[in-house]
Amino acid sequence: MNVTIVGTGYVGLGTGVMLAYLGHQVIGLDTDPTKIESLKRGEIPIYEPGLDQLLAEAQANLHWTTDYAHAIPNADVIFICVGTPPQSDGRPNLSYLEGAARSIAQNLNGKTQVIVNKSTVPIGSGDWVSRIIEEHAVDYHANRYFVVSNPEFLREGTALGDSLYPDRIVLGGIAAGLVRMRQLYAPLIHQSFKAPDYVPRPKEYTVPAVVETTLTSAEMIKYAANAFLALKISYANEIAGLCERVGANIDEVTAGIGFDQRIGHRFLAAGAGWGGSCFGKDTSALITTGGDYGYEMPILSAAIEVNQRQRSTVIDKLQKHLRLLKGKRVAVLGMAFKPNTDDLRDAPAHDFIARLNLLGATVVAHDPVAMERARKEWAHLRYQEAATAQDAINGADAVIIATEWTEYRRLNWNSKVRSMRNALVIDARNVISEPLDVPAVIEQIGKELPERTAADAVA
Ligand code: UDX
């Protein structure tokens, strides 16, 4: 099939490369010429494990352009993958979506074409895009253009595995549009499908469920899924706080409840709370939509509140031990919102550094991949960059582990704390698994490491 992807951001690139790998002819369109030029040279503007390899494998099926007149007329399926960044009132900015829908409409050619909303767009956007197509398509035929909602569930860092081995494919719209979408994904919906070896296949993987719904239900599924995951994490964090107070261990508790298959083990890791571009935005959007209809969503509001409190808790733990932070040297390990990405959006580390700036601490930060990006995006924060985790830790009064990079898990913390001025680690991701042999205070979330000589460690 001929596929056009409008918007070569995170979702667009991942989707385009995946579909090209499945054998479709894919044109990636972006209005930013610099992006398109670099993609033509084979350079990927984002960090996503394996994406460069998959792109190289699918190269022959991939083409890049800035020109709607070239990309739209021959496309059987057109994916809209443009950004919907949050505005100051929390509502998404839909101007890119509107612009894309208009430009698509003006270039449709009268043969049957399916227009797919892949970006996470507010509930009702599918109908809105249909109206834009109706208004702007030259020679409009109602039974030739179908708008479908096909939400994306991929996670950054595991995007290839999530899109090539999905749990489910959600398709919302009317039957004529859905038939073509099933054909598009047919290679994936097959027992024998095998992605390249560098894409990890989930254990006990079977073919994905194909969930066919109305347009509006598909849009709702995306929000409801993300908000549920966000509240699952907030729930674990809320229980973790109580575990700390009564002396229980959150890991034992979540392991114990997770064996109940109605609950499950996943997405119950307590820590610094959730971040990233989706959970906060989507949960807020759902609350806002509720508000538009005079409907309150107290569970979702609480999930956000707990997440914010979780970030404060991390600095509170630091203050509990250090008291005044003015002049103290604090190492922040990990800046990305989670490991295996350089994405800094809504990262807990941002709020930690901002609060440490306010409190007058000297901040030294390290991240294995996100430091370059932070130089541009976090220019408003004050911190020194450390070339290595060791450089950040040297002479520090405290370390905050903000992101659970494997590199930090593997550090020999016995030797690391010896190089600190004061052996205090706020392990906000529970990466340290063994008590240390040397005197140190290790604060974790929802549990305590078994004591060795910690009691008198901090002078
Ligand atoms: C999420 C959804 O998982 C994905 O389906 C959707 O398409 C986009 O939003 P992503 O934002 O890439 O994906 O990250 P994810 O791996 O889900 O993690 C989100 C946040 O939750 C991270 O900050 C992570 O550190 C945190 N998290 C996750 C926890 O704190 N505990 C957990 O148990 C799991």
Residues whose N, C-alpha, C, O or C-beta is under 5 A from the ligand:
A	BS01	UDX	E152 F153 L154 R155 E156 I233 F267 L268 A269 G271 G273 W274 G275 G276 S277 C278 F279 F337 K338
